[in-house]
């Protein structure tokens, strides 16, 4: 049996702020999922090389590759990237699509991460 922690964070479109939905009282926590001001993102159950939790919407760098967005694929029922790469190898969260959209298309520079 797989025991994966299910939790969410949410992007508040109005205030341009990321919040931890898992830290709210779940009696009223469902409001974030129906409120048009919030975009919920699910935790993948994985952590990057630094121990940071990886969420849907995060921008990651894998090994020596370019930056990729973590997305949910309905047809495959899995988290992956836009290139359908597996989330294996040395992964580092370097931002997310709401706070740091500019880094999604940035190429890896010569600096070591």
C-alpha positions, 0 to 999 in steps of 0.5 A: 500500500502506498502511503503518500501525503496528500496536501495542497498549496494555492496561488492567490491571484488577487494578492499574488501570494502563495499559501499553504492550503494544508495549514488551514482548518479543513472545515473551511479549507474547501473554500480555496478549491471553489474560490475563483481567486485561488489556483490549487496545486497538489503536492507530488509526494516527492522532494528535490535534492535539497529536501524541498517538496515538489508541487504541481506548477513548480519549475524544476531543473533535472540533472543538466537539462533545461527548466521544466514545469511540473504538471498533472497528466490526466490521461496517464494519472501522474505528475510529470513535466511538459516533455513527459519526463519522469521525475527521476534523477537529480531534481531541484525546484528553482521556482514556480509558474506564478512567482517566477514565470520568466525562468521557465524558458531560461536555458541552463547557464554555465553555473553549477546548481 
